Amino acid sequence: MTSNIQDFRRPEGGRYVGSAQRRIDGRLKVTGGAKYAGEFPAPGLTYGYVISSEIAHGRIIRIDTSAAEAVPGVIKVLTHLNRPKVADEDKKYQDQTAPPGSPMRALGDDKIAYSGQPIALVVAETFELARYAATLVEIGYESWPHKSDLKAERAAAYEPKEKRNGIAPAPPPRGDVDAAFAKAPVQFENEYRVAVEHHNPMEPHASTVVWGDGGKLTIYDKTQGVQNSQNYVTGVFGLKKEDVRVISPFVGGAFGSGLRPQYQLYLAVMAALDLKRSVRVVLTRDQMFTFVHRPDTLQTLAMAAGKDGKLQGIRHDAVAETSTFEDYQEVVVNWSGLLYDCPNTKLTYELAKMNTYTPGDMRAPGATLGVYALESAMDELAYATGVDPVDLRLKNYAEKDENEGKPFSSKELRACYAKAAERFGWSKRNPKPRSMREGRELIGWGMASGVWEAMMMQTSARAILKADGTLEVATATADIGTGTYTILAQLGADALGMPIEAVTVKIGDSSLPKSPVEGGSWAAASAGTAVQAACYTVREKLFNAARTVEGSPLANFSIDRVVFENGRITVDGDPSRFVTLADALAASGQAEISAEETTQPDPETKKKYSGYTHSAIFAEVRIDEELGVIRLTRVVNAVAAGKILNTKTARSQILGGVVFGIGMALHEESLMDKELGRFMNHNIAEYHIPAHADVRDIDVIFVDEHDDKASPIGVKGLGEIGIVGTAAAIANAVYHATGRRIRHLPITIDKVMGAGEA
């Protein structure tokens, strides 16, 4: 059955939904009981170690594996010369989230497209043996010129002909931008850039492929979509779906790096099929820098406005890096036509080919970059016009999505500004740069807006009420650390009026009901709606059975007149009249009652409304005037995201996003050696991320927002909104403190002191 928004009953209030609940998987995680992809045992397990290319572009002219294969315990070294046959067609390699192009095929041939490309796999009885043997493989290269400088390739940028599925292209121009700039009394144009960032989740990418009877494969993979990995494996290797099961019960962080099947999965399956043995491949930390990353993106943003700060025109152009073999695309510039009311806009987005791996979705892809440029420019406009930054945003407040001409499903951004400004104490701000200080430290206050899409995807789920009084809910979605296990348990418990301890949640298994990858902040709306729909069908079956109980007090009532609570079905307003769930189940004559439902957004509602989450971020920095050292001392983030299912895990999501934004603003930077075409700081020692001392007070406010259009359960998603706008708020605070506008992130000491690229 498929449930659309218009025919799915609104959930009633419950005991668990909307409250602060501990993660039901928390104990497993803190005690080591949770197993990750590289930890599952298998009889006769072998270990693969990846050898990575040393050059950025060229070909392999010689590869000698004899010394490695002579080491006792080494089983085989797979290269492009001896690998088993795999699919030829590009479409077999294109997963749910793949951009247009020809996906990379490890060991495909002798060609090298980027530094770090996997070119061989050593398989041995132990990981240590495989790693040692890899040092004995001799490889000769022929190097060709490579592209590693985005600015140098800017002139060759192009608009991709084939658009990436699900990624909105830049909207057509609105109004007459040139005329608006010709007459506007206030105007400026600047370039903004964010350093390349790598995802670096705590758990490295890993795949354990267990060889089973008849060649069936059970694969434990680090992934945000088990069915996406399953489809990829069956397509590439020509296997039957029933012979491949992918399991990923826990994911140690991903941030988008697990959306696409990564090369360790491909190599592990290839080796297992070739050797007919179980194989595990775990990438090293430095190899985590050899695939997806946030793309290098050059943005030029120009604004035209009246002296009162009212926007008259916006031009926003972006050129983003992509690989030589795929056209990776994000929504970068569209936010400049969406977030504020402006009659004239012109937005363009182009790509430039580089000798890197294809960039990938990284927490709030596109928005993190585009909104940084937009919100930095809005701060510059505030200073140019003398209008308070909050007042400026209110003056240009968008009442509808002007890119599409549609009203918002809901929008409480005004309330976000008001609540965050009050909590932060914004009214006490002296607007003049370098005007606030304490001792040797300059104090800066900055703010920004945040916005992210509120999405829902078609998802299936199953619910089973068992004779022992427990409820099992299941869908193939993932939990990448967001708390999916817990919110699904909350929804199931409330739907049937049960204690949350009686609910078991099964996810992360390709054999479960169909679910898309977990990304885009759509998991709660998508999986949550499907689980609740399945539970409500179980409710109906249970209620109908309860009416048949001899002498049932419910016989003459309809389901909308009863309440499910405390293990009973009770007449609303008369708790003395009830039937227990156990008695109702017994009356059904079945050992269990089950239902499977598929839910999806209503296409008519999607045509009529635009759905977005919004936020207002305020930040305080203190900067040592003599040393340029920045301390981020306070952040207030007010978020409007519809219904909040779990206030504890929701707050954690925003906290994590804010810390991500701190990293973007002040720390994270993958440094490319342009001569070598290689990221050089490929480790956590030199790739800086916020540490404990860098994260101070973060205050999260959830603004009340009712939305009955974005999803049937009223949620909008929280995974991404916490990072969007945070870096801009921090950069704006740095300007307020120092009077120095830094448009190239991260903001480091040399830039603060005037020695680095600003």
MARGUNU-322473 format. One line per 8 residues: their letters; for each residue z, y, x of C-alpha. Coordinates in pm, 1 decimal. Layout:
A> Z/Y/X  ...
END
This chain:
MTSNIQDF> 0.0/0.0/0.0  -78.8/349.4/119.7  151.9/633.9/19.8  24.3/990.7/33.6  236.7/1302.6/31.8  167.7/1381.7/-332.4  279.8/1044.4/-468.7  576.4/970.2/-242.5
RRPEGGRY> 916.0/1051.6/-391.3  1127.4/1301.7/-205.5  1429.0/1143.6/-34.5  1766.8/1204.0/-187.4  2063.4/1328.1/12.9  2245.0/1063.9/212.4  2541.5/988.0/424.7  2361.1/969.6/758.1
VGSAQRRI> 2043.6/1180.1/744.4  2121.5/1532.2/860.7  2442.0/1436.9/1039.4  2529.3/1391.9/1406.9  2499.7/1022.4/1490.4  2538.3/845.7/1823.2  2233.8/661.0/1950.6  2251.1/303.2/1828.5
DGRLKVTG> 2091.1/196.0/2158.1  2327.6/407.4/2367.7  2567.1/131.5/2469.6  2281.9/-88.9/2589.6  2148.3/192.7/2803.5  2472.9/295.9/2968.0  2582.6/-62.8/3036.5  2252.1/-181.4/3181.8
GAKYAGEF> 2174.8/-404.0/2885.5  1848.6/-224.5/2810.6  1558.5/-384.9/2996.5  1257.8/-185.0/3109.6  903.8/-295.1/3193.5  974.8/-382.2/3555.5  1294.5/-577.6/3482.0  1192.5/-868.0/3259.1
PAPGLTYG> 1217.4/-1207.7/3431.7  943.7/-1471.4/3426.8  917.9/-1815.4/3590.2  703.1/-1815.2/3901.4  674.1/-1437.9/3897.8  455.6/-1280.5/4165.7  446.2/-919.0/4277.5  156.9/-679.5/4326.4
YVISSEIA> 152.3/-379.3/4556.0  -117.8/-115.1/4515.4  -308.1/23.9/4812.7  -418.8/383.0/4753.1  -719.1/568.9/4888.9  -663.4/794.9/5187.6  -960.9/1020.8/5114.9  -1048.6/1244.7/4819.6
HGRIIRID> -1418.1/1163.3/4789.3  -1651.0/912.8/4948.6  -1687.4/538.5/4968.9  -1534.5/233.7/5131.0  -1758.2/103.1/5409.7  -1526.8/-167.1/5540.9  -1224.2/-353.4/5410.5  -1061.5/-635.7/5606.4
TSAAEAVP> -786.9/-828.5/5426.5  -766.0/-1126.8/5663.0  -447.5/-1021.9/5843.9  -269.6/-955.4/5516.1  -376.4/-1284.7/5361.2  -258.1/-1472.7/5669.2  102.1/-1369.8/5603.3  300.1/-1663.0/5457.1
GVIKVLTH> 381.1/-1588.0/5093.4  81.2/-1362.9/5037.8  -129.5/-1511.1/4759.8  -433.7/-1287.1/4738.9  -565.2/-940.0/4805.7  -785.6/-814.3/4524.6  -1053.7/-555.2/4608.5  -1382.0/-440.9/4459.6
LNRPKVAD> -1546.6/-723.8/4656.8  -1359.7/-1015.1/4498.0  -1218.2/-893.4/4168.4  -1291.4/-1093.9/3854.3  -1551.2/-969.8/3606.6  -1441.0/-706.9/3355.3  -1616.3/-513.2/3078.6  -1906.9/-286.8/3170.5
EDKKYQDQ> -1918.3/-47.1/2875.0  -1716.5/275.7/2886.3  -1603.2/232.5/2525.7  -1406.0/-79.4/2620.9  -1188.1/136.2/2848.8  -1138.2/426.3/2607.3  -795.4/413.8/2446.7  -653.1/609.4/2149.9
TAPPGSPM> -598.3/925.8/2352.5  -888.9/906.7/2600.0  -1101.6/1217.4/2654.7  -1481.8/1192.8/2657.8  -1631.9/1041.5/2969.5  -1621.4/726.3/3178.0  -1259.6/612.6/3231.1  -1155.2/521.5/3583.4
RALGDDKI> -1178.1/150.3/3667.6  -958.6/44.5/3955.5  -1148.8/-170.7/4207.2  -1465.0/-97.0/4010.5  -1686.1/-40.7/4315.3  -1678.4/110.7/4662.9  -1677.7/472.5/4539.4  -1375.6/702.9/4582.1
AYSGQPIA> -1329.9/983.6/4328.2  -987.6/1119.5/4429.5  -712.3/1084.2/4688.2  -464.7/815.9/4585.1  -717.6/614.7/4385.4  -612.7/246.1/4375.0  -851.0/46.9/4595.9  -673.4/-287.0/4646.7
LVVAETFE> -386.2/-496.5/4513.4  -184.3/-724.5/4738.2  -18.1/-1008.3/4544.5  267.0/-1201.7/4706.7  574.1/-1408.2/4624.8  800.9/-1105.6/4674.7  757.4/-732.0/4645.2  866.5/-680.8/5004.9
LARYAATL> 602.1/-923.2/5132.2  331.7/-754.6/4927.5  433.1/-412.6/5054.9  436.1/-531.3/5417.3  102.2/-708.5/5386.7  -52.9/-393.1/5243.3  4.8/-223.3/5580.9  -214.2/-490.2/5744.7
VEIGYESW> -522.4/-427.1/5531.6  -780.7/-236.8/5736.4  -1004.4/4.8/5547.8  -1292.9/217.7/5672.1  -1423.8/514.8/5475.0  -1725.1/740.3/5462.4  -1597.7/1081.2/5352.5  -1797.8/1318.8/5135.2
PHKSDLKA> -1726.6/1683.8/5047.5  -1464.5/1718.1/4777.6  -1362.4/1978.2/4520.3  -996.5/2076.6/4534.4  -988.2/2453.0/4468.5  -1008.2/2553.3/4101.3  -1080.3/2916.6/4181.7  -1374.2/2809.0/4396.2
ERAAAYEP> -1509.5/2594.8/4112.4  -1459.8/2858.6/3845.2  -1821.3/2973.2/3861.6  -1935.8/2622.1/3773.6  -1707.3/2594.0/3469.0  -1864.0/2469.7/3146.3  -1780.6/2418.8/2781.8  -1764.0/2042.4/2720.1
KEKRNGIA> -2030.5/1929.9/2473.6  -1828.6/1637.7/2342.4  -1488.8/1743.3/2212.4  -1179.8/1532.6/2260.2  -1068.7/1365.9/1938.7  -772.3/1544.1/1781.2  -799.1/1849.2/2005.9  -915.6/2161.1/1823.7
PAPPPRGD> -1177.8/2356.0/2019.9  -1142.0/2729.3/2061.0  -1201.7/2896.0/1722.9  -1505.9/3122.5/1674.3  -1459.3/3494.3/1745.9  -1289.7/3700.7/1477.6  -1387.0/4061.0/1413.0  -1539.4/4274.9/1690.0
VDAAFAKA> -1335.7/4245.5/2007.4  -1555.4/4472.2/2218.4  -1529.4/4752.9/1966.4  -1152.6/4709.5/1944.5  -1115.2/4743.9/2321.4  -1350.0/5041.2/2332.0  -1120.5/5252.4/2115.7  -770.0/5111.0/2171.5
PVQFENEY> -532.1/5359.6/2341.2  -333.3/5078.8/2507.1  -506.0/4792.9/2683.9  -471.7/4569.3/2988.7  -604.6/4244.9/3135.4  -424.7/4003.4/3367.5  -456.3/3653.8/3510.6  -187.1/3391.7/3456.1
RVAVEHHN> -145.9/3057.8/3628.8  98.4/2768.7/3617.6  121.2/2526.9/3909.1  10.1/2167.8/3864.6  304.2/1959.1/3746.0  355.7/1582.8/3754.8  552.3/1404.4/3483.4  796.6/1213.7/3706.5
PMEPHAST> 1002.7/1029.1/3444.8  1306.6/842.9/3570.9  1137.6/504.2/3520.9  823.4/459.8/3732.6  521.6/305.6/3566.5  538.8/-72.2/3565.7  383.3/-375.6/3397.6  511.8/-732.5/3395.8
VVWGDGGK> 244.4/-975.5/3274.9  384.1/-1316.4/3180.3  132.0/-1600.0/3188.6  196.6/-1835.1/2896.2  69.9/-2159.6/2749.5  -303.5/-2159.1/2694.6  -342.4/-1840.1/2893.9  -163.1/-1625.3/2637.5
LTIYDKTQ> -20.6/-1307.3/2785.1  309.7/-1140.4/2708.4  305.2/-798.7/2869.3  607.1/-575.9/2926.0  453.1/-235.7/2981.7  580.9/117.5/3030.3  390.5/276.8/2747.4  418.2/516.8/2457.5
GVQNSQNY> 196.7/290.0/2247.2  216.9/-89.7/2267.4  -81.5/-139.2/2037.1  -282.6/110.9/2240.6  -212.9/-97.4/2553.1  -291.8/-417.7/2363.4  -628.6/-285.2/2244.3  -710.2/-165.2/2595.1
VTGVFGLK> -631.8/-501.8/2753.4  -825.5/-703.6/2496.0  -1124.9/-471.7/2525.4  -1140.9/-457.5/2904.5  -1079.1/-827.0/2966.9  -1249.8/-973.1/2659.9  -934.6/-1135.4/2521.5  -838.7/-1215.8/2163.9
KEDVRVIS> -575.5/-991.3/2010.4  -361.0/-1290.1/1915.3  -351.0/-1392.1/2282.3  -205.1/-1059.2/2402.8  135.5/-929.2/2302.0  265.1/-603.0/2450.2  636.8/-526.9/2439.6  815.3/-206.5/2537.5
PFVGGAFG> 1161.1/-190.2/2378.4  1282.0/89.1/2606.6  1100.1/361.1/2798.6  1276.4/550.1/3074.0  1106.1/878.6/2998.1  733.7/944.1/2981.2  660.0/1303.6/2867.2  300.6/1199.0/2793.3
SGLRPQYQ> 237.9/991.8/3107.2  259.2/672.7/2898.2  8.8/774.7/2631.3  -287.8/623.1/2814.9  -274.3/277.0/2973.4  -230.9/345.6/3344.2  -380.0/153.3/3631.6  -78.2/-67.1/3703.9
LYLAVMAA> -137.4/-238.5/3367.1  -504.6/-297.0/3444.5  -428.6/-439.9/3789.7  -139.7/-658.8/3674.7  -345.8/-816.3/3395.7  -643.5/-861.8/3627.2  -428.1/-1042.0/3884.0  -255.4/-1260.6/3622.0
LDLKRSVR> -587.9/-1373.5/3475.0  -733.1/-1437.7/3819.8  -432.9/-1631.2/3953.6  -319.1/-1781.0/3620.3  32.6/-1672.6/3711.8  280.6/-1409.7/3603.1  241.7/-1080.1/3792.0  449.1/-763.7/3812.7
VVLTRDQM> 315.9/-431.5/3940.2  555.8/-138.6/3979.5  428.5/190.9/4114.8  621.4/365.1/4389.2  744.9/720.2/4341.0  467.2/865.0/4554.9  211.2/668.1/4351.2  347.0/845.1/4042.5
FTFVHRPD> 153.9/1142.9/4182.5  -178.4/953.3/4174.5  -264.3/974.5/3806.6  -189.8/1205.2/3510.0  -53.4/1557.1/3554.9  -54.7/1894.1/3381.6  -391.6/2043.8/3470.5  -438.1/2342.6/3694.2
TLQTLAMA> -549.2/2615.1/3452.8  -661.6/2972.9/3519.1  -607.5/3206.8/3225.0  -728.8/3561.3/3175.6  -567.2/3740.6/2883.3  -649.8/4091.9/2768.8  -477.5/4287.9/2491.0  -575.1/4602.1/2304.8
AGKDGKLQ> -321.8/4781.1/2085.1  -224.7/5106.0/1925.4  48.5/5324.0/2071.9  284.6/5175.4/1813.7  225.9/4825.9/1954.6  12.0/4697.3/1668.2  -241.2/4453.1/1811.0  -605.8/4548.2/1771.9
GIRHDAVA> -774.8/4291.6/1995.5  -705.7/3983.9/2209.9  -934.6/3815.4/2460.6  -803.6/3491.4/2606.1  -1017.0/3284.0/2844.1  -908.9/2965.5/3020.2  -1069.6/2746.4/3282.5  -895.2/2411.9/3325.2
ETSTFEDY> -928.3/2139.0/3582.9  -1069.3/1800.0/3486.4  -1174.2/1496.1/3686.6  -1530.2/1420.4/3792.5  -1547.6/1128.5/3547.8  -1386.1/1255.7/3224.8  -1370.1/1580.7/3026.7  -999.1/1622.8/2961.9
QEVVVNWS> -924.2/1895.4/2705.6  -613.9/2068.3/2568.4  -545.9/2337.6/2308.5  -474.4/2630.4/2541.5  -619.5/2953.3/2400.4  -599.9/2890.7/2024.1  -237.1/3004.8/2009.8  -352.4/3361.8/2080.0
GLLYDCPN> -538.4/3362.6/1751.7  -254.9/3195.9/1561.6  83.7/3334.0/1659.7  24.2/3704.4/1583.2  -165.6/3911.3/1331.2  -467.8/4051.1/1512.0  -800.7/4140.5/1345.3  -1017.6/4092.3/1653.5
TKLTYELA> -997.4/3791.1/1882.5  -1228.5/3614.0/2122.6  -1103.0/3290.2/2278.0  -1286.8/3066.2/2524.4  -1197.2/2740.5/2697.6  -1395.6/2578.0/2977.9  -1357.3/2295.9/3227.8  -1423.8/2264.8/3599.8
KMNTYTPG> -1480.0/1933.5/3777.1  -1235.4/1848.2/4055.3  -1171.1/1546.9/4277.6  -844.2/1458.3/4109.8  -746.1/1193.5/3858.4  -802.3/1300.4/3498.3  -516.3/1528.6/3390.1  -304.0/1405.5/3102.0
DMRAPGAT> -94.0/1527.0/2813.4  235.3/1657.4/2947.1  509.3/1775.0/2709.1  349.0/2025.5/2468.8  8.1/2001.0/2637.1  -193.1/2319.7/2615.3  70.9/2518.7/2430.0  300.8/2523.1/2732.0
LGVYALES> 24.6/2694.3/2928.2  -136.6/2912.0/2663.2  185.1/3040.3/2506.9  320.7/3122.7/2854.1  26.2/3358.2/2909.6  40.8/3500.3/2556.2  415.9/3564.0/2557.6  405.9/3715.9/2904.4
AMDELAYA> 130.8/3949.7/2786.3  331.5/4040.8/2474.9  619.6/4142.1/2700.9  382.7/4355.3/2905.0  261.8/4517.3/2582.8  620.7/4588.0/2481.2  677.8/4782.5/2804.0  339.2/4955.7/2779.7
TGVDPVDL> 418.3/5085.1/2429.6  795.4/5128.8/2458.9  855.3/4892.4/2166.0  1141.1/4644.2/2182.6  1001.1/4292.6/2251.1  1154.3/4151.6/1931.6  1037.4/4444.2/1720.2  689.7/4412.0/1870.0
RLKNYAEK> 667.0/4051.5/1755.7  788.5/4141.0/1409.6  533.6/4423.9/1389.5  259.1/4171.9/1463.6  406.0/3884.3/1262.0  139.9/3646.8/1126.8  189.7/3550.5/762.5  -88.6/3291.1/776.5
DENEGKPF> -289.0/3085.1/1024.6  -568.0/3332.4/1090.7  -764.4/3081.8/1299.1  -817.2/2873.7/985.5  -733.8/3123.1/712.5  -463.5/2899.2/566.1  -100.2/2964.0/472.0  171.3/2790.0/671.3
SSKELRAC> 347.4/2494.9/512.3  664.4/2687.4/604.2  757.7/2946.0/864.6  1105.6/3074.8/946.0  1024.9/3246.1/1275.1  1175.4/3574.1/1154.7  1506.4/3397.4/1104.0  1473.3/3244.4/1452.0
YAKAAERF> 1439.0/3591.5/1605.6  1735.6/3724.7/1410.5  1975.0/3438.3/1476.0  1888.4/3398.8/1844.6  1902.3/3773.9/1912.0  2242.8/3800.6/1747.2  2384.2/3501.5/1933.8  2245.2/3629.4/2262.9
GWSKRNPK> 2365.2/3986.8/2215.4  2016.5/4136.2/2248.7  2119.8/4468.4/2094.9  2323.9/4544.3/2409.5  2016.4/4526.0/2633.5  1914.2/4831.1/2832.7  1533.4/4805.6/2817.1  1469.2/4975.0/3151.4
PRSMREGR> 1384.6/4733.4/3437.5  1648.3/4711.3/3713.4  1899.0/4888.6/3488.6  2149.0/4604.9/3446.0  2347.8/4469.7/3738.1  2678.5/4324.1/3846.0  2770.6/4356.3/4212.7  2473.2/4255.8/4427.0
ELIGWGMA> 2299.5/4077.0/4139.7  2033.0/4227.9/3916.3  2060.0/4107.8/3555.3  1752.0/4047.7/3343.0  1711.9/3963.1/2975.6  1383.9/3829.6/2839.6  1261.1/3662.7/2524.3  957.0/3480.8/2391.3
SGVWEAMM> 826.3/3296.5/2088.1  751.2/2925.9/2073.8  509.1/2735.1/1851.5  390.1/2374.9/1825.4  192.9/2170.1/1576.2  380.9/1983.6/1303.2  188.0/1659.9/1275.5  208.3/1332.9/1087.2
MQTSARAI> -2.9/1023.5/1154.0  -84.8/714.8/950.1  183.7/455.4/1021.7  292.8/121.9/876.6  647.7/-12.7/857.0  833.0/-313.8/720.6  1180.0/-339.6/568.7  1367.9/-665.3/503.4
LKADGTLE> 1700.8/-689.9/321.4  1862.3/-1019.2/420.2  2114.3/-1242.8/246.6  2382.5/-1158.9/503.5  2375.7/-796.8/386.7  2180.4/-660.0/680.7  1863.0/-455.3/674.8  1583.9/-483.7/929.4
VATATADI> 1326.4/-207.1/964.2  1028.2/-246.8/1194.0  724.1/-55.6/1316.6  533.6/-67.3/1644.3  618.0/289.6/1746.6  800.7/362.1/2072.4  1130.0/525.0/2163.5  1069.9/722.3/2482.1
GTGTYTIL> 1427.5/844.4/2487.6  1406.0/1070.5/2183.6  1636.4/870.4/1955.3  1375.8/695.2/1739.1  1591.8/384.3/1704.0  1872.1/594.3/1559.6  1681.6/809.7/1311.9  1503.8/505.0/1168.1
AQLGADAL> 1841.1/335.9/1122.6  1972.9/649.0/949.7  1680.1/657.3/708.4  1713.9/286.4/629.6  2089.1/306.5/580.3  2064.5/601.2/341.1  1776.0/451.8/145.0  1984.7/146.9/51.0
GMPIEAVT> 2332.9/297.1/66.0  2442.6/77.6/356.7  2649.2/137.9/669.3  2427.9/222.5/965.6  2586.5/-66.5/1157.3  2416.0/-305.7/913.8  2067.1/-181.3/1005.7  1861.5/-339.5/1282.8
VKIGDSSL> 1561.3/-147.7/1413.6  1266.8/-323.8/1575.7  1007.0/-112.3/1755.3  796.1/-126.6/2072.0  621.9/-458.7/1998.6  248.2/-492.8/1928.6  317.6/-769.7/1676.4  495.3/-523.0/1445.6
PKSPVEGG> 331.4/-310.2/1172.4  66.8/-72.2/1301.1  169.9/257.5/1457.0  -7.5/518.4/1670.8  113.6/617.5/2015.7  437.3/816.4/2016.6  334.0/1165.2/2112.8  274.6/1511.6/1976.4
SWAAASAG> 624.0/1521.9/1821.5  488.5/1322.5/1527.1  699.0/1005.4/1561.5  985.9/1114.0/1336.1  755.2/1234.7/1058.8  521.0/937.1/1088.6  744.8/637.9/1156.6  1029.3/789.3/956.0
TAVQAACY> 814.2/834.1/646.3  675.9/480.3/672.4  1019.8/325.3/718.0  1161.3/516.8/425.4  865.0/420.3/206.5  919.0/51.2/287.9  1291.6/84.5/218.1  1224.3/256.9/-114.3
TVREKLFN> 1000.1/-30.4/-219.2  1283.6/-269.8/-132.6  1510.5/-46.0/-344.2  1283.1/-80.5/-642.5  1264.1/-458.1/-608.8  1639.6/-475.4/-568.9  1701.4/-248.2/-866.5  1471.9/-453.7/-1087.0
AARTVEGS> 1663.1/-766.1/-984.9  1996.7/-589.9/-1049.5  1892.6/-521.1/-1408.4  1855.6/-896.8/-1466.4  2212.3/-979.2/-1362.0  2398.4/-1119.2/-1663.0  2575.0/-831.8/-1838.1  2422.9/-581.9/-1595.8
PLANFSID> 2548.9/-226.4/-1655.8  2211.3/-109.5/-1519.8  1996.1/-288.7/-1775.5  1918.0/20.8/-1978.5  1882.7/267.6/-1691.1  1581.8/373.3/-1484.4  1595.4/389.8/-1104.0  1621.9/768.9/-1105.3
RVVFENGR> 1956.1/736.7/-1288.4  2128.1/524.6/-1024.1  2269.3/580.8/-676.4  2261.5/338.9/-382.6  2589.0/376.7/-192.2  2861.8/165.2/-32.3  2662.2/-154.3/-75.6  2627.1/-98.7/-449.7
ITVDGDPS> 2376.9/22.8/-708.0  2584.8/257.3/-923.2  2515.2/452.2/-1238.3  2494.5/814.1/-1129.6  2816.9/989.2/-1230.8  2995.3/667.3/-1333.2  3102.6/467.7/-1023.8  3274.5/208.0/-1243.5
RFVTLADA> 2935.2/76.1/-1353.7  2759.2/-96.6/-1065.7  2590.1/-408.1/-928.9  2641.3/-500.4/-564.0  2340.8/-539.5/-338.7  2447.1/-899.4/-276.5  2450.7/-980.0/-649.7  2114.8/-811.8/-698.7
LAASGQAE> 1963.4/-1009.5/-413.3  2105.7/-1332.3/-555.5  1959.6/-1248.7/-895.2  1614.9/-1211.2/-739.3  1619.7/-1580.8/-648.9  1497.8/-1499.2/-297.4  1665.7/-1536.8/37.9  1549.4/-1186.9/127.0
ISAEETTQ> 1357.9/-894.8/-16.0  1089.8/-736.9/197.4  818.9/-474.0/178.4  557.0/-328.0/408.9  415.5/17.5/346.9  158.4/243.8/508.0  198.2/618.3/480.5  -32.3/899.2/580.3
PDPETKKK> -61.7/1274.8/529.2  -231.6/1385.0/212.0  -579.4/1513.1/309.1  -576.7/1775.6/34.3  -248.2/1919.4/159.9  -386.2/1928.8/514.7  -688.2/2121.8/388.2  -470.0/2382.4/219.4
YSGYTHSA> -187.5/2436.7/470.8  -122.6/2467.5/844.5  194.8/2308.6/974.8  380.7/2436.9/1282.4  729.3/2443.8/1426.2  849.7/2777.5/1562.3  1120.4/2900.7/1795.1  1265.1/3211.7/1956.4
IFAEVRID> 1394.2/3183.7/2312.4  1620.0/3436.6/2488.0  1706.6/3402.9/2857.6  1932.7/3572.6/3108.6  1875.2/3566.3/3483.5  2083.0/3701.7/3767.5  1898.5/3771.3/4091.7  2049.5/3844.6/4429.5
EELGVIRL> 1885.2/4174.7/4517.3  1892.8/4109.3/4892.3  1804.6/3738.5/4899.0  1586.3/3701.0/4589.8  1779.5/3394.2/4474.5  1749.6/3345.5/4097.2  2025.8/3207.4/3878.5  1936.6/3128.7/3519.8
TRVVNAVA> 2271.8/3178.9/3350.5  2202.4/3166.0/2976.1  1940.7/3045.1/2730.1  1956.0/3072.1/2352.0  1688.4/2879.0/2164.3  1661.2/2904.1/1785.2  1428.9/2646.2/1628.9  1278.9/2611.6/1280.8
AGKILNTK> 1156.4/2255.2/1246.3  1210.5/2156.1/886.6  1476.8/1898.9/812.7  1688.0/1789.0/1110.1  1750.7/1415.0/1077.5  2015.6/1387.2/1347.7  2175.3/1706.0/1476.8  2301.4/1535.3/1793.2
TARSQILG> 1975.1/1378.3/1911.4  1780.4/1683.3/1789.2  1991.2/1912.8/2005.1  1931.1/1680.2/2299.9  1556.8/1709.6/2245.8  1569.4/2087.5/2260.3  1801.3/2082.4/2561.9  1557.3/1854.2/2743.5
GVVFGIGM> 1263.8/2074.9/2654.4  1443.5/2385.4/2776.2  1525.5/2216.3/3108.0  1158.5/2121.3/3133.6  1076.3/2489.8/3081.6  1324.9/2588.3/3350.9  1143.4/2353.3/3588.4  809.5/2506.7/3497.8
ALHEESLM> 937.0/2862.5/3544.4  1139.3/2824.0/3862.9  1087.4/2490.5/4036.7  799.8/2251.4/3968.7  484.4/2269.9/4177.1  253.8/1993.3/4298.9  103.2/2136.2/4616.5  -258.9/2050.7/4688.5
DKELGRFM> -381.6/2047.9/5047.8  -731.4/2178.0/4984.9  -863.4/2043.9/5313.8  -744.7/1690.5/5239.6  -778.7/1709.0/4861.8  -434.5/1551.1/4824.3  -106.1/1646.1/4660.5  127.6/1664.3/4957.1
NHNIAEYH> 478.9/1683.7/4810.4  453.1/1345.6/4639.1  825.9/1271.9/4622.5  1133.3/1401.7/4443.0  1272.8/1552.5/4764.3  987.9/1803.2/4792.6  871.2/1821.0/4431.1  1154.6/2035.7/4303.8
IPAHADVR> 1305.8/1984.2/3960.3  1610.5/2151.6/3803.7  1933.9/1998.7/3929.2  2279.0/2026.4/3770.7  2351.6/2357.9/3939.7  2029.1/2505.7/3798.0  2116.3/2429.9/3435.3  2385.6/2652.1/3286.7
DIDVIFVD> 2460.4/2747.2/2926.5  2193.5/2641.8/2676.5  2270.5/2731.5/2317.0  2060.7/2556.3/2050.6  2039.6/2691.1/1694.5  1864.6/2507.0/1412.4  1738.0/2747.1/1148.4  1733.5/2621.1/790.1
EHDDKASP> 1377.9/2551.4/684.4  1253.8/2359.2/381.5  908.9/2206.2/415.3  774.6/1963.1/155.7  418.6/1970.8/288.6  428.2/1892.9/661.6  571.9/1544.8/591.9  724.9/1365.7/292.2
IGVKGLGE> 1066.0/1350.7/459.4  1055.8/1721.8/543.5  1064.5/1694.1/924.2  835.7/1862.1/1174.3  926.4/1709.7/1511.0  1120.7/1841.6/1809.3  995.5/1676.0/2127.3  768.7/1961.1/2236.0
IGIVGTAA> 895.1/2283.8/2082.7  1187.9/2312.6/2326.8  962.1/2379.5/2624.9  705.5/2608.8/2460.4  785.9/2972.3/2538.6  1084.1/2894.3/2761.1  905.4/2969.4/3088.3  774.5/3297.1/2946.8
AIANAVYH> 1123.9/3405.0/2837.0  1251.9/3337.8/3190.1  959.1/3518.0/3354.9  1011.7/3814.7/3122.7  1379.3/3819.6/3217.7  1283.1/3823.0/3587.2  1065.9/4128.4/3524.3  1346.8/4304.9/3339.1
ATGRRIRH> 1579.9/4234.4/3630.2  1346.0/4329.9/3912.3  1059.1/4535.8/3772.6  824.7/4286.7/3941.1  581.5/4104.9/3711.5  514.5/3752.8/3837.8  226.7/3581.6/3658.8  191.1/3272.3/3876.0
LPITIDKV> 454.6/3004.4/3814.5  686.6/2884.6/3952.7  876.4/3202.9/4036.1  1003.1/3146.2/4387.9  1199.4/3362.8/4629.3  891.3/3477.0/4819.7  732.6/3606.2/4498.3  1050.6/3784.9/4392.6
MGAGEA> 1067.8/3952.3/4733.1  701.8/4052.9/4715.8  565.3/3815.5/4978.7  404.7/3548.7/4758.9  125.2/3537.4/4501.4  257.9/3711.5/4192.5
END
